[in-house]
Amino acid sequence: MKGAVFLCLLGAVLVQSQYSWDGPTTGRPSSGRPSSGGPSSGGPSSGGTSSGSTTEGPSPSVCLTDHASCGCCLMQQQLYRMESFFNMSLNELQRDLERAENVLNDIRATRSAFSVALTNDRWCLGPFRDVVPVVYQHVFINLAGSYSIQTGKFIVPRSGVYSFSLTVYSDAGSAGNTLAACASLYHNNILIAGPSDRNAQDQEDSSTSVVALHANAGDEVHVKLPIGCYLCDNNSHFNTFSGFLLYATD
């Protein structure tokens, strides 16, 4: 833009000695007759002005007589139009970018997911004479940090519809032993699901429950081990507890 304006101004300076907005300058002969100094001729002695010069504005045929200056001004006008157009386009792009950033920030704010396993080593939990909480120690993912490995509870970060899954597994140790693979999923101490497998016909069994429920911010979702049940796990991660936000409702 600046370069084009500079070229236009330079062109106007170069042609100033030859042309003006009224056409060629007065240095050229107007009619081929010598000027007279008499009063009737309007010469210098009369104090008038020469008929070959004028102070009026541009004539309608200025672009026919002064091509360089006229072309420069037309170019400037076109450049101003282009600059206005690109400024408007840039403003639209900036507004679109702001809207996209707001949507992305909202998506980031609503992300919530966790998936944990009972342990990463060979270990069995239970059986107990009382209902006890199950604290899953091995974390696969804990997006937003809403699951606590100290309490085993998932604290709902944002109101919405969540999906939760609970898989239980146990090993009786040997064929014929009583197998009690069971656990209970709670939402604010209300029983939601209780996958279990009580079977003495083989050495190991498992069970899975998947639920979708609406939860409010601050709610607790956790797992408890019922009386007489026990879970066994190792680095194969048979016992898992997972959940994620399907969509927010606030």
Secondary structure, DSSP 8 states (H G I E B T S, - for coil): -HHHHHHHHHHHHHHHTTEETTEE-TTS-SSS-----SGGGT-GGGT---TT---S---TTHHHH-HHHHHHHHHHHHHHHHHHHHHHHHHHHHHHHHHHHHHHHHHHHH--EEEEES-SSSEEE---SS-EE----EEEEEETT-B-TTT--EE--SSEEEEEEEEEEEE-SSTTS--EEE-EEEETTEEEE--EEE-SSSSEEEEEEEEEEEE-TT-EEEEEE-TT--EEE-TT--SEEEEEEEEE--
